[in-house]
Amino acid sequence: MQNFRGTYVNKNRDAWVEINLSNLEHNVLEVKKYLINNCLDKSNPPEIFAVIKADGYGHGSLMCAPVLLACGVSEFGVASVDEGIELRENKIDAPILVLGAAPLWAFENAIKYDISISIFNEEHLDVACQLYKRLNKRLKVHIKLDTGMNRIGLEKEFAKDFIKKVLKSDFVELKGIFTHFADVENKILFEKQINCFKDIIEPFRNEFKKNGVKIHCLNSPGIFSYPEFSYDMVRMGIVMWGLSPYSNKSEENKKVKSMFPVMALKARITNIHTLKKGDGISYGHIYVAKEDKKVATIPLGYADGVARKLSGNIIAFLNGNQVNQIGRITMDQMMFDVTGIECSKGDIIELLGEHNKIDTIDSWANKLDTINYELTCRLKMRLPRIYIR
């Protein structure tokens, strides 16, 4: 484990997240290959914009960013100006866009650190104008269009006048225009949004091209479902981490089957003891042994991001053998039934990783009625990260 330019890494844990940078590289190259083979202009495929917000979905943005740049990624997306500043202070000089709504008071730091801001109202322009008069520097911006996500963005009825105003202004530098889709798997909803997007941007296509304004709308599922709408750039998110952006029963999953998970979750056994027949284990004794059991404890719990609701419902691997988690997961520890398995303190239990094809981050998400993104983000809470190739 290493300390990467100021990022805190706890070296005193026997539980950790393992990040495979070779798999990350493989996944990005698979996306590039797919785009080249499926975009409309194969001689001029779209650029790839990597979304590395939330510390790279828990994978570690500072360690992963250089790998992504080496694979040909041209820009990065973050959730806040602070996330962008962290990249800049660690010598990441590629274009960075804050995808969400940045507070007005953060615009000055965006200019200072050369970070682009998503804009979608007159107030944004007013502040940018004031900063230009004071600093004599233009704020770099992407116009965010709301085509049906109904979260943030410029609504259709105001969009064309706003775009004209931005194109004519001398106090902002327009770098891009984009929207975000609510559900790519819902064809009716997607078509409604993409048609709205096209209606807004088409009158300005020539002017955008002349001024180097990049049009982008596709996220991870969109890349594989509708490559014909890749425009100038696509936003690669969860798929680069080797996880499916689709619902588990979707046919679209077949398109991302060549991706490899980048994250693994492992812990060393800290204690082995015998649980006698009739004895319970952990809080509430929700598990009671029907016969003598050999039990291994690992220092990993819900404070590390493994949900307590997974108690008694995790399958892991130990020395090539399948083992089941038993009893309630506690804040810092959990137990596994290792009866009949040759093992010792210090041996590694793999909860997530290449050896565990049975219980994956997707199956955890299904059990918890959530999505894989949320769970990878949780695992950054206090676990050290080890980077391998």
N, C-alpha and C positions, 0 to 999 in steps of 0.2 A: 504494500500500500504506500502511496506517495502523496505528499502535499503538493498540489499543483498551483503554484503562484498565489498562495494566500488562502486557498480553499481549505477549510478545516476538515481534517480526516482523523477520525478516532482510530488509533492503532491498538487499542486495548480491549477488543471485543473478540469473542469466539463465534460471532455470527456476522455475516457480511453479504453484500450484493456483489456479484461478479459480472463485469461488463466485457463482452467479447467484441473488440473493435474490428476483428476480421469479419464477423458476421454483419456488423454495421456497414462496412465497406461493401460487402457482397450485396446487401439489400439495396443500397443506393445505386450500384451498378445495374441491378435488375430493373429498377425503376427507369434508369436512363435507357436501357435496352428496350423496354416496353414502349417508351415514348417514341424512340427512333422508329420502331416498327409500326406504330399505330397512329402517330399524329398525322395531320393532313399534309404538312410540308416536311417530308422525311429528310430533305437536304438542310433544313433549318429547324431542328427540334427545339421545343421550348426550354428555357432556362429552368433550373430547379432551385426553389426557395425552400430551405429547411426550417421547419418550425421547431425551435428548441426552447420554448417557454417552459416554465415550471422546472427549471434545471434539467432541461432535456427529458421531460416526462419522467424524471427520477433517475435518468441514466448518467447525468453529469454533463452539462453543456460545455464546460471549459475543456474537458478532455476530449469530448466528441467533436467539437467544432473544427479543430485542425484536420481531423480525419475526413470530415464532410467536405471541407475545402479541397483537400487533396483528391477527392472523388469527383470534383467538378461542380459542387454546389456553389451558386453565385451570390445568394443572399440569405439572411437569417431573419426569422420572425420571433419576437419576444412578446411578453404580456405587459411589460412595464418599462419605463425609462430606466429604472434601477437595474433591471436585467440586462438592458443594453449597455449601460455603463460598466457593469461587471465584465462583459465581453471586451469592451474597449480597453479597460485597465489591464486585461490579460492579453493584449496585443492582437486581438481579432479585429482586422481592419476592413472586412467585407461590409457591404451595405447591410444595415439593420433597420427593421421596421417594427414599431410598436403596433401590434394588431388590434389591441383594445383601445378604450377611450382614456387617453392620458390626461391628467389634470392640467389645467392651463398654466399653473405655476411651474410645471415641469418642462415647459416648452424651451425655456432658456437653457436648461441643461441638455436638452436634445440638440440644440444648436451647438453648444460647447463640445459635445461628444460626437457630433456628426451622426445623429440618429434620426431616422425618418418617423414622422407622426401620422397616424390615421386621422383625417379631418372629415367633418360632415356637417358643420353648421357655421353660421356667420360669426359667432363668437370666436371660433378657432382662427378665422381670418383676421379679425380685429386684433387679437393678441399677437399673431404673426407679424402684422403690420407695425404694431408698437415696438416689437423687438427689432424689426429691421431698421426703424428710425433710430433706435438707441444703439444697436450693435453694428449696424451696417452689414448684417449677415442674414441670408435668407434661410428660412426653415424649410427643410426637405419634407415633402408630404406625399401621401397616397390618399386619394379620395375613396372613402368607404361608402358603398351604396347598399341600402337596405332593400333587397328585392323580395323579402318574405320571411327572413329569419326573425324580424321584429325584436331585435336586441339593441343594436346601435347601427347608425348609418344614415345616409341621406335618402329621403323618400323620393319616389319617382317624380312627383309633381314639381319638386324643387330642384331636381338634379341638373337639368340642362342649363338653367340660368346660373347655377352655382359653378358648373364646369366652365362655362364661358368666362365667368368672373375670375376663376383661378388661372385659366390659360392666359388671360390678359394682365394679370397682376405681376408686379415686379418685386414683391416682397416674399413670395414663396417659390420654391422650386418643385414643380410637380414631377414626381418620379413614377407614379403608378396610379391605377384605378382598379378597384376590386370589389367583389361581393363574396358572401359566404352562404353555402347551402344548408338548409335545415335537415334534409333527408334525401340523400342521393338515391337510396333504394326505393323511394316512393316516386315512381316515374311521373305521375301527374303533378306532384308538387315540384319536382325538379324542372319539368318543362315550363311550368308557370314562372319559376324564378329565372331560368336561363333566358326565356323570351323577354322578360322584363329587363334583364341585364343588357341583352342585345339591343332592345329598343332605345336604351339610354346611350350606349356607347357608339352605335353605328354612325350617327351623324358626325362624330369626332374622330373616326378611325384614322383618316389621313393626317389630321393635325397631331394626333397622339404619336403616330409613326414619325412625323417630321421632328417632333420635340423629344423623342426618346422616352415617351411615357409607356410604361409596361402595363398591359392588360392581364389580369390574372383572376381566376375564379375557382379553379379545381383544387379540392383538398384530396386527402389520400384515397377515399373511395371514388371520388370523381375522376381521378387519374386513370383508374382501371375500368371505369364504367363508361366514361364519355371523353376519350382522348381527343375527339374532334373539336372539343372546346378548350383545348390547352392554351390557346392564344400565345402570348409571349413568355409566360412563366406559369409553373404549377407549384402549389404549396404542399410539400411532402411532410406529413406529420407522423402519425402512429405507425404507418407501414414501414418506415425506415428502421423502426425498432423490432421489426419482424413479427408484428402483431396484426391481426386482421382488423380492418376498419368496418367490416360488415357484420351483420347479425349472424349467429353461428349456423343457421340453417340456410343461409343465402347461397345461391349458385355462384355468386360473385367471389366467394371464398376460394374457388378454384384458381382464380387469376392471381392470387397472392400465395399460392402453395409453395412457391420456390423461395419464399423469405425464411430467414432463420432468426429465431428469438435472440436478442442481444443480451438480455438480462437473465441471470440465474440467482437463486437465493440458497445459501448454504449456512450450516452451523456445525460446530464440533460438539460432540457429546461431553458433557461436564460431569455426569454422574450416571451410574448404572446400579439398580437395586432390584430386589424381588418384591413384587406386589402379591401378597398372600390371597388365596381364595377367600372371597367375601369382603375384602377390603376395598374401599373406594379411593379415588385419587383426585387431587386438586380441589378447588373450591366447589362446594355443593355436592361433591361425590356423584356427579351425573354419570360417571362410569364406575361400575363395581365389577371386580374380577370374578368370573365364574370358575376360574381355576388359577393356579399360580402363574404369574406373568413376570417376564423379565422386562424391565422398563428403563428406557434411556431418557435423560433430561437434556435439553439444549437451551442455551441462553437467548431465546428469541420469543417475543411476545407481541401483544397488541400495541404497545408503545413503539414498536419498530414498524408498525404498519400492517401486521397480519391480523385481520379482523377477528375479534372474539367470537363472532357468529360462525366462524369456521370450525369451532371446537368440535372435535370428534368427527371431522369431515375432511381431513387432509390426508392424502396418500403421498408418501415420500420414498426416497431410495437410500439404502444404506448398504455399502459393500456389494452392490448388485442385486440387492433384495428389496422387495416392496415392504414398506412398514406403514402402519396406521397410527395417526395421532390419537391419543386418548385423553379424556378428561378435559376440563375447561382450560382454554388458553389464558394464561395470566399476563400481567403487564410486561414481564421480562422473561418468562420461561414457558415452555410447553414440553409435554412428554409423549413418547412413542412406545408402542408395544414392539419390542425387538426379540420376543420369545423365539428360541431356536436359531437365532442368527449369531454367528461368531463376530463379536465386536468388542471394542475397548474404549475407555475414555480417550477423547482426542480424535476418534474416527469421525468422518464427515457425513452428516445427513443432508441430502440434497432435496430441498422442498420444490424448487423450480429449477429447470435446467435441461440439458440435452439428454440426460439419462431418464428423465421422467416424462414419458409420452402419455401417461395416464391422467395425471392431475396437472393442468397447465394454468397459466394466469387467466385464460379464457374460461376454464371450468370453475375457477374460483369466482370469477365475475358472475357466471351463471348462478352459482349457489347463493351469491349475495345480491342478486338482481341489480347488478350495476354493469359497468363497462371496464375493459382491461386498462384503459387510460388511467382511471381513478386509482387502480390498485398499484400500478407502477409508480405513480406520483407519491403514494403513501409510503412506499418502501425507502424513500430517501430521508425519513424522519430523523433517524439517528444511526443508521447502519453505515459502517465504512464501505467504501467501494474499492474493489480491486479490478484493475484493467488488464486484460490479457489479449494476446493476438494469437 
